[in-house]
């Protein structure tokens, strides 16, 4: 009796695992199919001529930049109107070719006439740690060491991506929305909710 029960449990686990794998495969195919659909027929309703400031930070994101992200940003720029978007990107200390991918994006955005600021920075978190401790953003850890806190460092990089927003505001440029997009796969075809044009997948 115990042996029969054990065999039933084992068989049930295999069936559940197979169903789980099939479900995940179908979900991946569904998302991929949606991402590959043409975006020419997207309605611009709900957006109007709103000005969008797109801010983004990147570190070792070459794969997603080349496979999805850069192309989606170009489609988004065309969708909202190349005159209605400013793209601000800060890359920091990548050891893959994220810089090369972002240089290519810079060229393509330029062809569209999109205003942009793309900063490629060689400074890494390790570089920051090797510097003498500053008055802030360092903490004494339980290991008895004075170490640089990760969150303030990331906040600093994020704020660098917003720096052009301040400079443009000082020159009289006003934006309706600030859109943060980091290393996510997104589609411009997403339904518009309260003026939003992007959906994470």
C-alpha positions in Angstrom: 0.0 0.0 0.0 2.8 2.4 0.9 4.6 1.6 -2.3 1.5 2.3 -4.4 1.0 5.6 -2.6 4.6 6.5 -3.1 4.4 5.7 -6.9 1.2 7.8 -7.1 2.9 10.8 -5.4 6.0 10.5 -7.6 3.9 10.3 -10.8 1.8 13.3 -9.6 5.0 15.3 -9.1 6.2 14.5 -12.6 2.8 15.6 -14.0 2.8 18.8 -12.1 6.4 19.6 -13.1 5.5 18.9 -16.8 2.4 21.2 -16.5 4.5 23.9 -14.8 7.1 23.8 -17.6 4.5 23.8 -20.4 2.8 26.8 -18.7 6.0 28.7 -18.5 6.9 28.0 -22.1 3.5 29.2 -23.3 3.9 32.4 -21.2 7.3 33.1 -22.7 6.0 32.5 -26.2 2.9 34.8 -25.5 5.1 37.6 -24.2 7.5 37.2 -27.2 4.7 37.2 -29.6 3.3 40.5 -28.2 6.7 42.1 -28.3 7.2 41.2 -31.9 3.8 42.7 -33.1 4.1 45.8 -35.2 3.4 49.0 -33.3 2.3 51.2 -36.3 -1.4 51.1 -35.3 -1.0 52.1 -31.7 -3.4 54.9 -30.7 -1.9 58.0 -29.2 -5.1 58.8 -27.4 -4.5 59.7 -23.8 -1.1 61.1 -24.5 -1.7 64.1 -26.7 1.3 66.3 -26.9 2.5 65.5 -23.4 6.2 66.0 -22.8 8.0 62.9 -21.5 11.4 62.9 -19.7 12.7 59.3 -19.8 15.4 58.6 -17.2 17.4 55.4 -17.1 20.5 54.0 -15.5 22.4 50.9 -16.7 25.2 48.6 -15.6 26.1 45.4 -17.5 22.9 45.5 -19.5 24.4 44.9 -23.0 22.3 41.8 -23.7 18.9 43.4 -23.0 19.9 46.7 -24.6 20.7 45.0 -27.8 17.9 42.5 -27.8 14.9 44.7 -26.7 15.5 47.9 -24.8 17.1 50.2 -27.3 14.6 49.3 -30.1 11.7 49.8 -27.6 13.0 53.2 -26.7 13.2 54.2 -30.3 9.6 53.0 -30.9 8.4 54.8 -27.8 10.1 58.0 -29.0 8.3 57.7 -32.3 5.0 56.9 -30.6 4.9 59.9 -28.3 6.5 62.2 -30.9 10.3 62.7 -31.2 9.7 66.4 -30.3 7.9 65.4 -27.1 10.6 63.2 -25.4 13.9 63.7 -23.8 16.0 60.6 -23.2 18.5 60.7 -20.3 20.8 57.7 -19.8 23.6 57.1 -17.2 25.8 54.1 -17.5 28.2 53.3 -14.8 31.3 51.0 -14.8 30.0 48.2 -17.0 32.5 45.5 -17.9 30.4 44.2 -20.8 29.7 46.3 -24.0 26.8 48.3 -22.5 28.7 51.5 -23.5 28.9 50.3 -27.1 25.2 49.5 -27.2 24.3 52.9 -25.7 26.6 54.6 -28.3 24.6 52.9 -31.0 21.3 54.0 -29.4 22.7 57.6 -29.2 23.3 57.5 -33.0 19.8 56.2 -33.7 18.1 58.7 -31.4 20.1 61.4 -33.2 18.8 60.2 -36.6 15.2 60.7 -35.2 16.0 64.1 -33.8 15.4 63.1 -30.2 16.9 65.3 -27.6 19.1 63.3 -25.2 21.9 63.0 -22.7 23.8 59.7 -22.6 26.5 59.6 -20.0 29.1 56.8 -20.1 31.0 56.6 -16.8 34.0 54.4 -16.0 33.6 54.8 -12.2 32.4 51.6 -10.5 31.2 50.9 -7.0 34.6 49.3 -6.4 36.2 52.6 -7.3 34.0 54.5 -4.9 34.9 52.0 -2.1 38.6 52.4 -2.7 38.4 56.1 -2.1 39.0 57.6 1.4 35.8 57.6 3.4 33.7 60.7 3.0 31.6 62.3 5.7 28.4 60.7 4.5 27.2 57.5 2.8 29.6 55.3 4.7 28.6 53.0 7.6 30.4 50.8 10.2 29.3 47.3 9.4 28.9 44.4 11.8 32.2 43.1 10.4 33.9 46.1 12.0 34.7 47.8 8.7 33.8 51.2 7.4 32.0 50.5 4.1 30.2 52.4 1.4 26.5 52.0 1.5 25.0 50.6 -1.8 21.7 52.5 -1.7 23.2 56.0 -1.5 25.5 55.1 -4.4 22.6 53.9 -6.6 20.6 57.0 -5.6 23.5 59.2 -6.7 23.5 57.4 -10.1 19.7 57.9 -10.4 20.1 61.6 -9.6 22.7 62.0 -12.3 20.1 60.7 -14.8 17.7 63.5 -13.5 20.3 66.2 -13.8 19.3 67.2 -17.3 15.7 67.6 -16.0 16.9 70.4 -13.7 19.0 72.0 -16.4 16.1 72.0 -18.8 13.7 73.4 -16.2 16.1 76.3 -15.6 15.8 77.0 -19.3 12.0 76.9 -19.3 11.4 73.4 -20.5 8.5 71.7 -18.7 7.7 68.0 -18.8 4.3 66.4 -18.0 5.8 63.1 -16.9 9.0 61.6 -15.7 9.4 57.9 -16.8 12.0 55.7 -15.2 12.9 52.7 -17.4 15.8 50.5 -16.4 16.7 47.0 -17.5 13.1 45.9 -18.2 11.5 44.4 -21.3 8.6 46.7 -22.2 6.2 47.2 -25.0 4.9 50.5 -26.4 1.8 48.6 -27.4 0.6 48.4 -23.8 -2.8 49.7 -22.9 -2.9 53.4 -21.9 -3.8 53.9 -18.3 -3.9 57.5 -17.1 -1.7 58.5 -19.8 0.9 55.8 -19.3 2.4 54.3 -22.5 4.7 51.6 -21.2 4.0 48.3 -19.6 6.7 46.1 -18.0 6.6 42.5 -19.2 
